[in-house]
Amino acid sequence: MATLTGSSGVNVFLGQGDGTFSAAVTLPTNNRPLTISVGDLNNDGKPDLAVANYNSDNISVILNTSQ
């Protein structure tokens, strides 16, 4: 689950597998993240994030580096 922080990052809450979530981890993006898309962007079998940034008119790609 991810939420937009409205400034320069997104908060990600990882599922614990029992219906609960971990504490938020803030991942950096550019100015004013607006929307998020989740998909396997580098074909490694793990979900990655693509975040559209409103003020900077670009996309931040956050690759999943978990084990």
CYANA upper distance limits for C-alpha pairs under 8 A (distance plus 0.5 A):
  1 MET  CA     12 VAL  CA      6.39
  1 MET  CA     13 PHE  CA      5.87
  1 MET  CA     14 LEU  CA      7.02
  1 MET  CA     15 GLY  CA      8.08
  2 ALA  CA     10 VAL  CA      7.19
  2 ALA  CA     11 ASN  CA      6.07
  2 ALA  CA     12 VAL  CA      4.86
  2 ALA  CA     13 PHE  CA      6.63
  3 THR  CA     10 VAL  CA      6.30
  3 THR  CA     11 ASN  CA      5.76
  3 THR  CA     12 VAL  CA      7.03
  4 LEU  CA      9 GLY  CA      7.36
  4 LEU  CA     10 VAL  CA      5.15
  4 LEU  CA     11 ASN  CA      6.77
  4 LEU  CA     33 PRO  CA      6.84
  4 LEU  CA     34 LEU  CA      7.55
  4 LEU  CA     35 THR  CA      8.16
  5 THR  CA      9 GLY  CA      6.25
  5 THR  CA     10 VAL  CA      5.73
  5 THR  CA     11 ASN  CA      6.90
  5 THR  CA     32 ARG  CA      8.48
  5 THR  CA     33 PRO  CA      7.97
  6 GLY  CA     10 VAL  CA      8.46
  6 GLY  CA     32 ARG  CA      5.74
  6 GLY  CA     33 PRO  CA      6.67
  6 GLY  CA     34 LEU  CA      8.10
  7 SER  CA     31 ASN  CA      6.51
  7 SER  CA     32 ARG  CA      5.27
  7 SER  CA     33 PRO  CA      7.40
  8 SER  CA     28 PRO  CA      6.51
  8 SER  CA     29 THR  CA      5.71
  8 SER  CA     30 ASN  CA      5.77
  8 SER  CA     31 ASN  CA      5.35
  8 SER  CA     32 ARG  CA      6.08
  8 SER  CA     33 PRO  CA      7.05
  9 GLY  CA     26 THR  CA      6.61
  9 GLY  CA     27 LEU  CA      5.81
  9 GLY  CA     28 PRO  CA      4.70
  9 GLY  CA     29 THR  CA      5.15
  9 GLY  CA     30 ASN  CA      7.55
  9 GLY  CA     31 ASN  CA      8.43
  9 GLY  CA     32 ARG  CA      8.22
  9 GLY  CA     33 PRO  CA      7.24
 10 VAL  CA     26 THR  CA      5.97
 10 VAL  CA     27 LEU  CA      5.84
 10 VAL  CA     28 PRO  CA      7.09
 10 VAL  CA     29 THR  CA      7.54
 10 VAL  CA     33 PRO  CA      7.84
 11 ASN  CA     24 ALA  CA      6.11
 11 ASN  CA     25 VAL  CA      5.94
 11 ASN  CA     26 THR  CA      4.86
 11 ASN  CA     27 LEU  CA      6.82
 12 VAL  CA     24 ALA  CA      5.92
 12 VAL  CA     25 VAL  CA      5.73
 12 VAL  CA     26 THR  CA      6.79
 12 VAL  CA     27 LEU  CA      7.89
 13 PHE  CA     21 PHE  CA      6.22
 13 PHE  CA     22 SER  CA      6.02
 13 PHE  CA     23 ALA  CA      6.62
 13 PHE  CA     24 ALA  CA      5.38
 13 PHE  CA     25 VAL  CA      7.07
 14 LEU  CA     21 PHE  CA      5.92
 14 LEU  CA     22 SER  CA      5.82
 14 LEU  CA     23 ALA  CA      8.24
 14 LEU  CA     24 ALA  CA      8.24
 15 GLY  CA     19 GLY  CA      7.51
 15 GLY  CA     20 THR  CA      6.54
 15 GLY  CA     21 PHE  CA      4.99
 15 GLY  CA     22 SER  CA      6.91
 16 GLN  CA     20 THR  CA      6.10
 16 GLN  CA     21 PHE  CA      5.94
 16 GLN  CA     22 SER  CA      7.08
 29 THR  CA     33 PRO  CA      7.30
 29 THR  CA     51 VAL  CA      7.91
 29 THR  CA     53 ASN  CA      8.07
 29 THR  CA     60 SER  CA      6.21
 30 ASN  CA     53 ASN  CA      6.51
 30 ASN  CA     56 SER  CA      7.19
 30 ASN  CA     58 ASN  CA      8.44
 30 ASN  CA     59 ILE  CA      8.47
 30 ASN  CA     60 SER  CA      7.28
 31 ASN  CA     53 ASN  CA      6.47
 31 ASN  CA     54 TYR  CA      7.31
 31 ASN  CA     55 ASN  CA      6.00
 31 ASN  CA     56 SER  CA      6.38
 32 ARG  CA     53 ASN  CA      5.97
 32 ARG  CA     54 TYR  CA      5.90
 32 ARG  CA     55 ASN  CA      6.35
 32 ARG  CA     56 SER  CA      8.33
 33 PRO  CA     51 VAL  CA      6.81
 33 PRO  CA     52 ALA  CA      6.29
 33 PRO  CA     53 ASN  CA      4.68
 33 PRO  CA     54 TYR  CA      6.44
 34 LEU  CA     51 VAL  CA      7.63
 34 LEU  CA     52 ALA  CA      6.09
 34 LEU  CA     53 ASN  CA      5.99
 34 LEU  CA     54 TYR  CA      6.20
 35 THR  CA     51 VAL  CA      6.24
 35 THR  CA     52 ALA  CA      5.83
 35 THR  CA     53 ASN  CA      7.97
 36 ILE  CA     49 LEU  CA      7.13
 36 ILE  CA     50 ALA  CA      6.26
 36 ILE  CA     51 VAL  CA      5.07
 36 ILE  CA     52 ALA  CA      7.01
 37 SER  CA     49 LEU  CA      6.29
 37 SER  CA     50 ALA  CA      5.67
 37 SER  CA     51 VAL  CA      6.97
 38 VAL  CA     47 PRO  CA      6.67
 38 VAL  CA     48 ASP  CA      6.15
 38 VAL  CA     49 LEU  CA      5.27
 38 VAL  CA     50 ALA  CA      6.93
 39 GLY  CA     46 LYS  CA      8.46
 39 GLY  CA     47 PRO  CA      5.55
 39 GLY  CA     48 ASP  CA      5.85
 39 GLY  CA     49 LEU  CA      7.04
 39 GLY  CA     50 ALA  CA      8.47
 40 ASP  CA     44 ASP  CA      7.35
 40 ASP  CA     45 GLY  CA      6.70
 40 ASP  CA     46 LYS  CA      6.22
 40 ASP  CA     47 PRO  CA      5.22
 40 ASP  CA     48 ASP  CA      5.90
 41 LEU  CA     47 PRO  CA      8.00
 41 LEU  CA     48 ASP  CA      6.53
 41 LEU  CA     49 LEU  CA      8.41
 41 LEU  CA     63 LEU  CA      8.06
 42 ASN  CA     63 LEU  CA      8.27
 46 LYS  CA     64 ASN  CA      6.78
 47 PRO  CA     63 LEU  CA      8.29
 47 PRO  CA     64 ASN  CA      6.81
 48 ASP  CA     61 VAL  CA      8.07
 48 ASP  CA     62 ILE  CA      6.43
 48 ASP  CA     63 LEU  CA      5.31
 48 ASP  CA     64 ASN  CA      5.63
 49 LEU  CA     61 VAL  CA      6.32
 49 LEU  CA     62 ILE  CA      5.53
 49 LEU  CA     63 LEU  CA      6.99
 49 LEU  CA     64 ASN  CA      8.31
 50 ALA  CA     59 ILE  CA      6.95
 50 ALA  CA     60 SER  CA      6.24
 50 ALA  CA     61 VAL  CA      5.09
 50 ALA  CA     62 ILE  CA      6.85
 51 VAL  CA     59 ILE  CA      5.85
 51 VAL  CA     60 SER  CA      5.53
 51 VAL  CA     61 VAL  CA      6.89
 51 VAL  CA     62 ILE  CA      8.48
 52 ALA  CA     57 ASP  CA      7.91
 52 ALA  CA     58 ASN  CA      6.57
 52 ALA  CA     59 ILE  CA      5.00
 52 ALA  CA     60 SER  CA      7.03
 53 ASN  CA     57 ASP  CA      6.18
 53 ASN  CA     58 ASN  CA      6.01
 53 ASN  CA     59 ILE  CA      6.30
 53 ASN  CA     60 SER  CA      7.75
 54 TYR  CA     58 ASN  CA      8.03
